[in-house]
Amino acid sequence: MPETKKTSSAAHQTDSDDYGGRIKDGKLVRRRRQQIMDAALGLFLEKGYGSTTIRDICARSAVNQASIYDYVKGKEDILRRILDRMHNPSADNAMRAEFNTASATDLESYISNFLQFAWRENSQAILLAYREAGRLPVEDRRRLLQRDADLVDKVAFDIGRLTGREDDHGRYSLLAEVVVFLTAFMPFRQWHLRDREIDLLVENVTRMVVAAALDLDG
């Protein structure tokens, strides 16, 4: 359905390029922002958002303090961009090709890739979102919640597409909510899970989701 496709694609749009400094080289801007966000993400989790300074971020990212504002507006903007990136898995975010849900041709590989991306690539950002989203301004919090809702819609649409019920994706909305909710499971339990156990967890959860989708399909 056209409306659903529009909603689904919204989860992949980002306004993280809405701020243009004096640097006009787009590749350089994306590379520096990646450095800044990666460094800030680690610091926010280690020290807390409130205790992390721009000086700390510059030191860890190796971006000069005099030039960091060519790429971001400040610490709050960095946090917003990290949380926006969480709902925008793309090549610019250095996502591993094997975790790309767009390449999945069946439901099992789609769910597996989705969980692998969330738990392998995105677990720190998910943890940060639960810890620090309350510090965002009201409008940014609303945007974060909307991105989450868009992601649920996209997952529901993709489950419908991959089960041959593209025009009846509504039946998978609750299952999609569960799938997105499950992305938060591993970040909060990571201390308890070894690397090989994550693969086993992905395999088992994928089977449960696929079985639930097929049950709904029946």
RONU-166896 format. One record per residue: y, z, x of N, C-alpha, C in turn. Coordinates in pm, whole numbers, padded with zeros to 5 digits, always signed. Layout:
REM residues N
YZXYZXYZX;...
***
This chain:
REM residues 218
-00119+00000+00084+00000+00000+00000+00124+00000+00088;+00226-00082+00059+00343-00094+00145+00412+00038+00173;+00427+00122+00069+00496+00249+00090+00423+00337+00191;+00289+00337+00181+00209+00419+00272+00222+00369+00415;+00219+00237+00434+00230+00181+00568+00364+00217+00630;+00468+00215+00547+00599+00253+00598+00600+00399+00641;+00543+00485+00559+00536+00627+00592+00453+00649+00716;+00340+00577+00724+00253+00594+00838+00323+00557+00967;+00397+00446+00967+00462+00403+01089+00573+00499+01129;+00626+00574+01034+00733+00668+01067+00687+00773+01166;+00558+00804+01162+00506+00904+01254+00510+00856+01397;+00527+00722+01416+00528+00666+01550+00669+00630+01595;+00768+00654+01509+00905+00628+01547+00964+00755+01607;+01060+00737+01695+01124+00853+01753+01271+00827+01773;+01351+00931+01759+01493+00917+01787+01523+00976+01924;+01422+00980+02011+01442+01040+02141+01528+00955+02232;+01562+00831+02189+01651+00747+02268+01791+00741+02206;+01822+00839+02120+01950+00835+02051+02066+00877+02140;+02036+00923+02260+02140+00967+02352+02140+00878+02474;+02247+00807+02497+02254+00719+02614+02359+00768+02711;+02316+00806+02828+02409+00844+02934+02459+00721+03006;+02508+00740+03127+02564+00627+03201+02457+00540+03266;+02331+00587+03272+02223+00512+03334+02174+00406+03237;+02178+00280+03276+02143+00170+03187+02003+00115+03212;+01938+00159+03317+01802+00116+03347+01705+00191+03256;+01654+00121+03152+01570+00187+03053+01444+00248+03112;+01381+00179+03206+01259+00232+03267+01287+00359+03345;+01399+00361+03415+01436+00481+03491+01464+00597+03397;+01534+00570+03288+01564+00675+03190+01435+00734+03134;+01340+00647+03097+01214+00697+03042+01135+00777+03146;+01137+00730+03270+01064+00801+03376+01124+00938+03403;+01256+00944+03411+01323+01073+03436+01304+01169+03319;+01315+01116+03198+01294+01203+03082+01152+01259+03081;+01057+01175+03119+00918+01221+03128+00908+01336+03227;+00970+01321+03344+00970+01427+03445+01031+01555+03390;+01145+01538+03325+01219+01654+03273+01137+01726+03166;+01081+01649+03072+01006+01711+02963+00878+01777+03012;+00809+01711+03105+00686+01771+03159+00715+01902+03231;+00823+01903+03311+00860+02024+03383+00902+02134+03285;+00982+02098+03186+01032+02196+03090+00919+02253+03006;+00823+02168+02967+00711+02214+02887+00635+02326+02958;+00605+02306+03087+00537+02409+03163+00619+02537+03174;+00748+02522+03197+00835+02638+03211+00852+02714+03079;+00867+02641+02969+00883+02706+02839+00760+02791+02805;+00643+02740+02842+00520+02815+02815+00504+02933+02911;+00545+02916+03036+00530+03022+03136+00634+03134+03118;+00761+03093+03102+00870+03190+03102+00928+03217+02963;+00899+03126+02870+00963+03133+02739+01087+03046+02738;+01118+02992+02623+01234+02903+02610+01363+02974+02650;+01380+03096+02599+01504+03168+02623+01528+03203+02768;+01421+03224+02844+01436+03265+02984+01440+03148+03082;+01417+03029+03033+01419+02910+03119+01560+02853+03124;+01607+02822+03242+01741+02767+03259+01732+02619+03297;+01844+02551+03280+01853+02411+03324+01827+02403+03474;+01874+02501+03549+01849+02504+03693+01699+02509+03723;+01624+02589+03645+01479+02597+03660+01415+02460+03637;+01460+02394+03530+01403+02264+03494+01434+02160+03601;+01555+02163+03651+01592+02069+03758+01507+02091+03883;+01487+02217+03919+01410+02248+04039+01266+02199+04026;+01206+02219+03910+01066+02179+03894+01051+02028+03873;+01146+01967+03808+01136+01823+03778+01186+01735+03892;+01257+01796+03987+01317+01722+04099+01426+01627+04052;+01486+01658+03937+01602+01583+03888+01726+01664+03921;+01821+01602+03988+01942+01670+04034+02020+01728+03916;+02069+01851+03934+02140+01917+03825+02267+01840+03786;+02324+01768+03879+02445+01691+03849+02416+01568+03765;+02290+01522+03765+02257+01399+03692+02168+01421+03571;+02119+01543+03549+02025+01564+03439+02086+01530+03303;+02219+01547+03292+02284+01519+03164+02303+01370+03138;+02262+01287+03236+02257+01144+03210+02134+01108+03127;+02040+01202+03117+01912+01175+03049+01891+01262+02926;+01948+01381+02924+01934+01472+02810+02066+01544+02788;+02082+01597+02666+02206+01668+02635+02206+01811+02685;+02087+01870+02697+02078+02008+02740+01940+02063+02708;+01924+02193+02719+01793+02255+02701+01739+02237+02560;+01825+02254+02460+01782+02238+02321+01736+02096+02295;+01805+01999+02352+01767+01859+02338+01631+01832+02404;+01606+01896+02517+01476+01880+02585+01364+01932+02495;+01384+02050+02436+01283+02106+02346+01259+02013+02229;+01365+01962+02171+01351+01869+02058+01272+01746+02098;+01300+01692+02214+01230+01572+02260+01082+01599+02284;+01050+01715+02340+00909+01751+02363+00835+01756+02230;+00896+01819+02130+00831+01833+02000+00825+01699+01927;+00927+01614+01945+00923+01480+01888+00810+01399+01951;+00795+01411+02083+00692+01336+02155+00552+01375+02108;+00537+01499+02065+00408+01548+02018+00356+01464+01903;+00447+01411+01819+00408+01331+01704+00426+01183+01729;+00445+01146+01855+00469+01006+01887+00386+00963+02006;+00254+00969+01995+00170+00928+02108+00186+00780+02136;+00240+00746+02252+00266+00607+02285+00249+00587+02435;+00257+00461+02477+00243+00430+02619+00350+00501+02701;+00468+00518+02645+00577+00585+02717+00543+00730+02748;+00448+00787+02674+00410+00925+02694+00287+00940+02783;+00250+00832+02852+00140+00833+02948+00008+00873+02885;-00012+00833+02757-00137+00864+02690-00249+00781+02751;-00363+00844+02778-00477+00771+02832-00526+00667+02732;-00557+00549+02782-00597+00439+02694-00717+00475+02607;-00810+00553+02664-00932+00584+02589-00907+00680+02473;-00789+00742+02470-00756+00833+02360-00666+00767+02256;-00644+00637+02269-00552+00566+02181-00619+00537+02047;-00572+00601+01941-00635+00584+01811-00618+00441+01760;-00515+00370+01807-00493+00233+01761-00607+00140+01802;-00680+00178+01908-00789+00094+01956-00921+00123+01884;-00924+00225+01800-01048+00263+01732-01081+00163+01621;-01206+00122+01617-01250+00025+01516-01341+00088+01410;-01372+00214+01426-01454+00285+01327-01405+00428+01317;-01444+00495+01209-01391+00628+01181-01431+00729+01288;-01555+00721+01336-01600+00817+01436-01517+00810+01564;-01492+00690+01614-01412+00679+01737-01267+00716+01710;-01217+00688+01590-01079+00726+01556-01061+00877+01561;-01148+00951+01492-01137+01097+01489-01159+01154+01629;-01256+01102+01701-01283+01148+01837-01161+01127+01926;-01101+01008+01920-00983+00979+02002-00866+01068+01962;-00851+01089+01832-00742+01173+01781-00753+01315+01835;-00873+01371+01829-00894+01508+01878-00886+01515+02030;-00938+01414+02099-00929+01413+02245-00784+01410+02290;-00702+01326+02223-00561+01322+02259-00494+01457+02236;-00520+01514+02118-00458+01642+02084-00500+01752+02181;-00629+01757+02214-00681+01868+02293-00675+01846+02443;-00674+01721+02486-00668+01692+02630-00526+01667+02677;-00450+01592+02598-00318+01548+02641-00204+01630+02581;-00228+01686+02467-00117+01737+02386-00125+01886+02357;-00223+01956+02414-00245+02095+02374-00127+02185+02408;-00063+02161+02521+00051+02245+02559+00168+02226+02464;+00194+02101+02424+00304+02075+02331+00276+02137+02195;+00151+02133+02150+00114+02194+02023+00135+02345+02029;+00094+02406+02139+00114+02549+02157+00262+02584+02157;+00340+02503+02226+00485+02525+02231+00547+02514+02093;+00501+02417+02014+00556+02398+01880+00541+02524+01796;+00424+02588+01803+00401+02709+01725+00484+02826+01779;+00508+02828+01909+00584+02938+01968+00734+02926+01949;+00786+02804+01964+00930+02788+01981+01001+02707+01875;+00929+02647+01780+00996+02562+01681+01102+02638+01603;+01082+02768+01586+01179+02850+01513+01314+02857+01580;+01322+02818+01708+01449+02822+01779+01531+02696+01755;+01469+02596+01696+01541+02472+01672+01643+02489+01559;+01752+02413+01563+01844+02412+01449+01771+02368+01323;+01825+02405+01208+01759+02379+01081+01724+02231+01065;+01816+02142+01099+01790+01999+01081+01677+01950+01169;+01670+02000+01292+01561+01961+01381+01427+02017+01334;+01431+02137+01276+01308+02195+01221+01258+02111+01104;+01352+02067+01021+01314+01981+00909+01253+01851+00959;+01312+01795+01063+01259+01670+01118+01118+01691+01174;+01096+01804+01240+00964+01835+01295+00861+01845+01183;+00897+01913+01075+00806+01927+00961+00780+01791+00895;+00884+01707+00890+00866+01575+00832+00774+01490+00918;+00788+01500+01049+00699+01427+01141+00554+01472+01119;+00536+01602+01099+00402+01653+01075+00346+01596+00944;+00429+01592+00842+00386+01536+00714+00355+01387+00728;+00436+01316+00805+00412+01174+00830+00279+01153+00903;+00250+01243+00996+00125+01233+01071+00005+01252+00977;+00014+01349+00887-00093+01371+00789-00111+01244+00704;-00001+01185+00659-00009+01063+00579-00076+00950+00657;-00043+00940+00784-00101+00834+00866-00251+00854+00884;-00291+00977+00910-00434+01004+00927-00509+00973+00797;-00452+01013+00683-00515+00984+00554-00527+00833+00533;-00420+00761+00566-00421+00616+00551-00527+00553+00642;-00535+00601+00767-00631+00544+00862-00775+00575+00824;-00799+00695+00770-00934+00727+00723-00971+00631+00609;-00877+00610+00517-00903+00515+00409-00928+00375+00460;-00848+00333+00557-00864+00198+00615-01000+00181+00680;-01044+00284+00753-01168+00274+00828-01293+00299+00744;-01273+00349+00621-01386+00364+00529-01384+00255+00422;-01292+00159+00438-01286+00048+00343-01214+00081+00215;-01138+00190+00214-01064+00229+00093-00914+00240+00124;-00862+00138+00184-00722+00139+00226-00626+00162+00111;-00661+00113-00007-00573+00126-00123-00594+00256-00200;-00683+00339-00151-00713+00465-00220-00709+00581-00119;-00609+00577-00030-00601+00676+00078-00574+00816+00026;-00522+00827-00097-00486+00957-00150-00603+01054-00156;-00723+01003-00172-00840+01089-00180-00868+01159-00046;-00808+01106+00064-00833+01164+00196-00719+01253+00245;-00621+01280+00158-00504+01357+00201-00540+01498+00246;-00625+01565+00169-00662+01702+00205-00745+01703+00334;-00834+01606+00348-00913+01596+00471-00821+01572+00591;-00718+01489+00573-00623+01462+00680-00547+01589+00718;-00512+01671+00618-00447+01799+00646-00536+01885+00736;-00666+01886+00706-00761+01965+00785-00768+01911+00928;-00773+01780+00943-00781+01719+01076-00659+01756+01160;-00541+01744+01100-00418+01778+01174-00414+01928+01204;-00459+02009+01109-00465+02154+01132-00558+02187+01249;-00669+02115+01258-00766+02141+01364-00710+02114+01504;-00606+02033+01513-00548+02007+01645-00493+02135+01708;-00458+02233+01623-00404+02359+01675-00514+02456+01717;-00638+02425+01681-00747+02519+01710-00768+02539+01859;-00786+02428+01932-00820+02438+02073-00708+02500+02158;-00580+02461+02137-00475+02524+02218-00475+02676+02211;-00510+02731+02094-00511+02876+02079-00641+02939+02126;-00743+02855+02151-00873+02906+02196-00911+02853+02334;-00818+02784+02399-00850+02717+02525-00898+02814+02633;-00844+02934+02632-00884+03034+02731-01033+03065+02721;-01090+03039+02604-01229+03076+02577-01325+02960+02598;-01271+02838+02618-01354+02718+02622-01350+02652+02759;-01467+02621+02811-01474+02545+02936-01463+02397+02904;-01434+02318+03009-01405+02176+02991-01518+02104+02917;-01640+02126+02957-01752+02055+02893-01771+02099+02749;-01729+02220+02717-01742+02268+02580-01641+02199+02488;-01530+02153+02545-01432+02080+02464-01493+01948+02418;-01565+01880+02509-01633+01755+02471-01733+01781+02358;-01807+01889+02369-01905+01923+02266-01835+01956+02134;-01723+02025+02143-01646+02060+02024-01593+01933+01956;-01540+01840+02037-01492+01713+01981-01605+01642+01908;-01720+01637+01971-01835+01568+01912-01876+01631+01778;-01884+01763+01775-01928+01831+01653-01824+01823+01541;-01697+01843+01577-01592+01835+01475-01581+01693+01420;-01594+01595+01510-01591+01455+01465-01701+01429+01363;-01821+01478+01391-01932+01459+01296-01901+01523+01161;-01843+01642+01163-01810+01711+01038-01707+01634+00957;-01604+01583+01026-01498+01509+00957-01554+01379+00899;-01633+01307+00977-01691+01181+00930-01782+01208+00811;-01863+01314+00818-01951+01348+00706-01870+01381+00581;-01760+01453+00598-01675+01489+00484-01611+01365+00424;-01568+01271+00510-01506+01147+00461-01607+01064+00383;-01729+01055+00435-01833+00979+00367-01873+01044+00236;-01869+01177+00233-01900+01249+00110-01795+01220+00003;-01668+01218+00045-01560+01184-00048-01573+01039-00092;-01615+00955+00000-01628+00813-00028-01736+00788-00133;-01839+00878-00129-01948+00861-00225-01908+00905-00363;
***
